[in-house]
Amino acid sequence: MGVRYNTPEAFAHQLREGHYNELRVALYFMLEGAWVRIGYVDQRYDLSVWFPGRQAFSVEVKWDKRADETGNLYFEVENTRQGRPSGIMATTADYWCHVIGEAGMEALLVPVARLRSFLQEGNFRCLPTRGEDSNSRGMIVPREALAQLSGGRWITLPTVEEFFGQVFRKG
C-alpha cells in the first residue's frame, strides 16, 4: 500500500518533488541570464526572477505528472473545502509555469493574467480531485487547446546535470 492522500507523509513527498521542479525552472531562467531566488514570498509563489536591467517578476511552478499520458493539463481553480479560489485563480505570481509529465522535461510558461482569461473563457470541463480526502476542483484543458493561448510558450527544462554541463561549456 502506498502513501495515503492528504497525510503529512504524502505532503512531504509532494513537496520534495515540487522543489525539484522549482529548481529546474530556476535553472532554465539562469541559463537565460537571470538571477533567481527560490522560495515563497508571502506564501504565494515559488520563484523571483531578475534579468539585468529589467523589472523582476514572480513565477508559480506546478507539476502535472499525468499530463503526458492523458494529453490534458489540470489547472486547480478552487479549494472546495474552504469555498474559495486556489491555484491559478489565487496566485499573486506574474507567470505560471506548468511542468508536464513524470519526467518533467517540458513546461508551459505563460503570464498568469492571460492563462486566467483563457481558462475562464474556454468553457473547459471542471472536475474535483479524486482521492480519500479531496478538497480541490480544477479545469481539464486538452493540450492541443493551448495552441490558442496567446503569450504562452513551451520551454525545455534542463536537468541539474545538463545545467552544469552548459555552464562549463560556456565558461
Short mmCIF file of the C-alpha atoms (twelve columns), coordinates in Angstrom:
data_MODEL
# 
_entry.id   MODEL 
# 
loop_
_atom_site.group_PDB 
_atom_site.id 
_atom_site.type_symbol 
_atom_site.label_atom_id 
_atom_site.label_alt_id 
_atom_site.label_comp_id 
_atom_site.label_asym_id 
_atom_site.label_seq_id 
_atom_site.Cartn_x 
_atom_site.Cartn_y 
_atom_site.Cartn_z 
_atom_site.pdbx_PDB_model_num 
ATOM 1   C CA . MET A 1   0.000   0.000  0.000   1 
ATOM 2   C CA . GLY A 2   1.340   3.446  -0.950  1 
ATOM 3   C CA . VAL A 3   1.285   6.713  0.921   1 
ATOM 4   C CA . ARG A 4   -2.280  7.876  1.668   1 
ATOM 5   C CA . TYR A 5   -3.529  11.158 0.209   1 
ATOM 6   C CA . ASN A 6   -3.530  14.304 2.359   1 
ATOM 7   C CA . THR A 7   -1.289  12.910 5.065   1 
ATOM 8   C CA . PRO A 8   1.902   14.502 6.393   1 
ATOM 9   C CA . GLU A 9   3.893   11.800 4.581   1 
ATOM 10  C CA . ALA A 10  2.152   12.466 1.257   1 
ATOM 11  C CA . PHE A 11  2.602   16.215 1.654   1 
ATOM 12  C CA . ALA A 12  6.344   15.806 2.408   1 
ATOM 13  C CA . HIS A 13  6.776   13.579 -0.662  1 
ATOM 14  C CA . GLN A 14  4.929   16.031 -2.928  1 
ATOM 15  C CA . LEU A 15  6.912   18.937 -1.507  1 
ATOM 16  C CA . ARG A 16  10.243  17.234 -2.323  1 
ATOM 17  C CA . GLU A 17  9.108   16.528 -5.882  1 
ATOM 18  C CA . GLY A 18  7.776   20.065 -6.259  1 
ATOM 19  C CA . HIS A 19  11.032  21.607 -5.041  1 
ATOM 20  C CA . TYR A 20  12.971  19.618 -7.649  1 
ATOM 21  C CA . ASN A 21  10.789  21.060 -10.436 1 
ATOM 22  C CA . GLU A 22  11.111  24.567 -8.988  1 
ATOM 23  C CA . LEU A 23  14.886  24.104 -9.113  1 
ATOM 24  C CA . ARG A 24  14.738  23.025 -12.762 1 
ATOM 25  C CA . VAL A 25  12.619  26.046 -13.724 1 
ATOM 26  C CA . ALA A 26  15.097  28.268 -11.841 1 
ATOM 27  C CA . LEU A 27  17.978  26.651 -13.764 1 
ATOM 28  C CA . TYR A 28  16.157  27.360 -17.042 1 
ATOM 29  C CA . PHE A 29  15.984  31.071 -16.195 1 
ATOM 30  C CA . MET A 30  19.601  31.100 -15.012 1 
ATOM 31  C CA . LEU A 31  20.746  29.675 -18.355 1 
ATOM 32  C CA . GLU A 32  18.820  32.558 -19.973 1 
ATOM 33  C CA . GLY A 33  20.916  35.025 -17.927 1 
ATOM 34  C CA . ALA A 34  18.606  35.689 -14.969 1 
ATOM 35  C CA . TRP A 35  19.192  35.778 -11.252 1 
ATOM 36  C CA . VAL A 36  16.690  33.610 -9.419  1 
ATOM 37  C CA . ARG A 37  15.548  33.339 -5.827  1 
ATOM 38  C CA . ILE A 38  13.740  30.117 -4.952  1 
ATOM 39  C CA . GLY A 39  11.250  30.310 -2.108  1 
ATOM 40  C CA . TYR A 40  7.910   31.630 -1.070  1 
ATOM 41  C CA . VAL A 41  7.196   35.307 -0.746  1 
ATOM 42  C CA . ASP A 42  4.102   35.721 1.431   1 
ATOM 43  C CA . GLN A 43  3.311   32.036 0.711   1 
ATOM 44  C CA . ARG A 44  2.125   32.939 -2.792  1 
ATOM 45  C CA . TYR A 45  4.654   31.900 -5.407  1 
ATOM 46  C CA . ASP A 46  7.814   29.892 -5.905  1 
ATOM 47  C CA . LEU A 47  10.420  31.944 -7.812  1 
ATOM 48  C CA . SER A 48  11.538  35.550 -8.041  1 
ATOM 49  C CA . VAL A 49  13.382  36.214 -11.316 1 
ATOM 50  C CA . TRP A 50  15.555  39.209 -12.287 1 
ATOM 51  C CA . PHE A 51  17.110  39.824 -15.669 1 
ATOM 52  C CA . PRO A 52  19.772  42.563 -15.501 1 
ATOM 53  C CA . GLY A 53  18.279  45.907 -16.489 1 
ATOM 54  C CA . ARG A 54  14.684  44.660 -16.351 1 
ATOM 55  C CA . GLN A 55  11.993  44.579 -13.695 1 
ATOM 56  C CA . ALA A 56  11.805  41.445 -11.527 1 
ATOM 57  C CA . PHE A 57  8.876   39.066 -11.885 1 
ATOM 58  C CA . SER A 58  7.484   36.114 -9.950  1 
ATOM 59  C CA . VAL A 59  6.726   32.586 -11.128 1 
ATOM 60  C CA . GLU A 60  4.381   29.950 -9.689  1 
ATOM 61  C CA . VAL A 61  5.539   26.417 -10.581 1 
ATOM 62  C CA . LYS A 62  3.134   23.473 -10.719 1 
ATOM 63  C CA . TRP A 63  3.788   19.909 -11.760 1 
ATOM 64  C CA . ASP A 64  1.204   17.892 -13.686 1 
ATOM 65  C CA . LYS A 65  2.528   14.318 -13.565 1 
ATOM 66  C CA . ARG A 66  -0.187  12.761 -15.692 1 
ATOM 67  C CA . ALA A 67  -0.412  15.352 -18.488 1 
ATOM 68  C CA . ASP A 68  1.885   13.363 -20.797 1 
ATOM 69  C CA . GLU A 69  -0.206  10.217 -20.572 1 
ATOM 70  C CA . THR A 70  -3.655  11.870 -20.687 1 
ATOM 71  C CA . GLY A 71  -2.944  14.688 -23.146 1 
ATOM 72  C CA . ASN A 72  -4.769  17.032 -20.761 1 
ATOM 73  C CA . LEU A 73  -3.477  19.617 -18.297 1 
ATOM 74  C CA . TYR A 74  -5.140  20.093 -14.918 1 
ATOM 75  C CA . PHE A 75  -5.352  23.624 -13.502 1 
ATOM 76  C CA . GLU A 76  -6.565  23.877 -9.911  1 
ATOM 77  C CA . VAL A 77  -9.078  26.713 -9.518  1 
ATOM 78  C CA . GLU A 78  -10.931 26.218 -6.213  1 
ATOM 79  C CA . ASN A 79  -10.472 24.878 -2.704  1 
ATOM 80  C CA . THR A 80  -13.836 23.161 -2.276  1 
ATOM 81  C CA . ARG A 81  -13.493 22.716 1.473   1 
ATOM 82  C CA . GLN A 82  -12.971 26.434 2.042   1 
ATOM 83  C CA . GLY A 83  -15.130 27.556 -0.890  1 
ATOM 84  C CA . ARG A 84  -12.551 29.973 -2.247  1 
ATOM 85  C CA . PRO A 85  -10.239 30.350 -5.249  1 
ATOM 86  C CA . SER A 86  -6.964  28.439 -5.266  1 
ATOM 87  C CA . GLY A 87  -4.207  27.543 -7.705  1 
ATOM 88  C CA . ILE A 88  -4.203  29.680 -10.851 1 
ATOM 89  C CA . MET A 89  -7.171  31.719 -9.616  1 
ATOM 90  C CA . ALA A 90  -5.472  32.676 -6.328  1 
ATOM 91  C CA . THR A 91  -1.782  33.114 -7.113  1 
ATOM 92  C CA . THR A 92  -0.233  36.561 -6.984  1 
ATOM 93  C CA . ALA A 93  2.607   35.467 -9.262  1 
ATOM 94  C CA . ASP A 94  3.230   37.198 -12.586 1 
ATOM 95  C CA . TYR A 95  3.875   33.944 -14.518 1 
ATOM 96  C CA . TRP A 96  2.616   30.382 -14.304 1 
ATOM 97  C CA . CYS A 97  4.957   27.524 -15.194 1 
ATOM 98  C CA . HIS A 98  3.156   24.196 -15.662 1 
ATOM 99  C CA . VAL A 99  5.675   21.315 -15.721 1 
ATOM 100 C CA . ILE A 100 4.423   18.404 -17.833 1 
ATOM 101 C CA . GLY A 101 4.697   14.685 -17.199 1 
ATOM 102 C CA . GLU A 102 6.607   12.358 -14.910 1 
ATOM 103 C CA . ALA A 103 9.991   13.232 -16.428 1 
ATOM 104 C CA . GLY A 104 9.147   16.944 -16.434 1 
ATOM 105 C CA . MET A 105 11.292  17.852 -19.428 1 
ATOM 106 C CA . GLU A 106 8.813   20.336 -20.866 1 
ATOM 107 C CA . ALA A 107 6.779   23.147 -19.329 1 
ATOM 108 C CA . LEU A 108 4.226   25.756 -20.323 1 
ATOM 109 C CA . LEU A 109 5.293   29.266 -19.286 1 
ATOM 110 C CA . VAL A 110 2.563   31.909 -19.508 1 
ATOM 111 C CA . PRO A 111 1.556   35.197 -17.844 1 
ATOM 112 C CA . VAL A 112 -0.982  34.464 -15.100 1 
ATOM 113 C CA . ALA A 113 -3.492  37.051 -16.349 1 
ATOM 114 C CA . ARG A 114 -3.535  35.512 -19.846 1 
ATOM 115 C CA . LEU A 115 -3.930  31.979 -18.509 1 
ATOM 116 C CA . ARG A 116 -6.766  33.015 -16.168 1 
ATOM 117 C CA . SER A 117 -8.655  34.711 -19.023 1 
ATOM 118 C CA . PHE A 118 -8.079  31.738 -21.303 1 
ATOM 119 C CA . LEU A 119 -9.426  29.330 -18.684 1 
ATOM 120 C CA . GLN A 120 -12.445 31.495 -17.822 1 
ATOM 121 C CA . GLU A 121 -13.413 31.966 -21.474 1 
ATOM 122 C CA . GLY A 122 -12.622 28.441 -22.625 1 
ATOM 123 C CA . ASN A 123 -15.640 26.543 -21.290 1 
ATOM 124 C CA . PHE A 124 -13.381 23.721 -20.099 1 
ATOM 125 C CA . ARG A 125 -14.596 20.782 -18.062 1 
ATOM 126 C CA . CYS A 126 -14.273 21.183 -14.273 1 
ATOM 127 C CA . LEU A 127 -13.623 18.211 -12.021 1 
ATOM 128 C CA . PRO A 128 -12.966 17.711 -8.334  1 
ATOM 129 C CA . THR A 129 -9.742  15.920 -7.445  1 
ATOM 130 C CA . ARG A 130 -10.183 12.266 -6.664  1 
ATOM 131 C CA . GLY A 131 -8.863  10.665 -3.560  1 
ATOM 132 C CA . GLU A 132 -9.701  9.937  0.009   1 
ATOM 133 C CA . ASP A 133 -9.706  13.486 1.248   1 
ATOM 134 C CA . SER A 134 -10.020 15.634 -1.862  1 
ATOM 135 C CA . ASN A 135 -10.507 19.328 -1.389  1 
ATOM 136 C CA . SER A 136 -9.999  20.984 -4.756  1 
ATOM 137 C CA . ARG A 137 -11.594 21.438 -8.132  1 
ATOM 138 C CA . GLY A 138 -9.804  22.128 -11.379 1 
ATOM 139 C CA . MET A 139 -10.186 22.610 -15.103 1 
ATOM 140 C CA . ILE A 140 -9.147  19.937 -17.573 1 
ATOM 141 C CA . VAL A 141 -7.614  21.501 -20.690 1 
ATOM 142 C CA . PRO A 142 -6.631  19.432 -23.738 1 
ATOM 143 C CA . ARG A 143 -3.034  20.179 -24.651 1 
ATOM 144 C CA . GLU A 144 -3.963  20.998 -28.244 1 
ATOM 145 C CA . ALA A 145 -6.374  23.697 -26.992 1 
ATOM 146 C CA . LEU A 146 -3.390  25.541 -25.516 1 
ATOM 147 C CA . ALA A 147 -2.204  26.349 -29.059 1 
ATOM 148 C CA . GLN A 148 -4.858  29.109 -28.948 1 
ATOM 149 C CA . LEU A 149 -3.355  30.618 -25.779 1 
ATOM 150 C CA . SER A 150 -1.556  33.822 -26.741 1 
ATOM 151 C CA . GLY A 151 1.528   34.784 -24.773 1 
ATOM 152 C CA . GLY A 152 2.316   31.242 -23.663 1 
ATOM 153 C CA . ARG A 153 5.351   29.287 -24.732 1 
ATOM 154 C CA . TRP A 154 6.656   25.784 -24.290 1 
ATOM 155 C CA . ILE A 155 10.108  25.569 -22.737 1 
ATOM 156 C CA . THR A 156 12.512  22.683 -22.248 1 
ATOM 157 C CA . LEU A 157 13.737  22.313 -18.683 1 
ATOM 158 C CA . PRO A 158 17.323  21.287 -18.029 1 
ATOM 159 C CA . THR A 159 18.254  18.601 -15.569 1 
ATOM 160 C CA . VAL A 160 20.798  19.622 -12.938 1 
ATOM 161 C CA . GLU A 161 23.471  17.749 -14.912 1 
ATOM 162 C CA . GLU A 162 22.541  19.496 -18.163 1 
ATOM 163 C CA . PHE A 163 22.640  22.875 -16.413 1 
ATOM 164 C CA . PHE A 164 26.188  22.370 -15.148 1 
ATOM 165 C CA . GLY A 165 27.246  20.922 -18.499 1 
ATOM 166 C CA . GLN A 166 26.045  24.084 -20.250 1 
ATOM 167 C CA . VAL A 167 27.677  26.327 -17.638 1 
ATOM 168 C CA . PHE A 168 31.014  24.568 -18.111 1 
ATOM 169 C CA . ARG A 169 30.746  24.724 -21.919 1 
ATOM 170 C CA . LYS A 170 30.030  28.478 -21.773 1 
ATOM 171 C CA . GLY A 171 32.888  29.036 -19.305 1 
# 
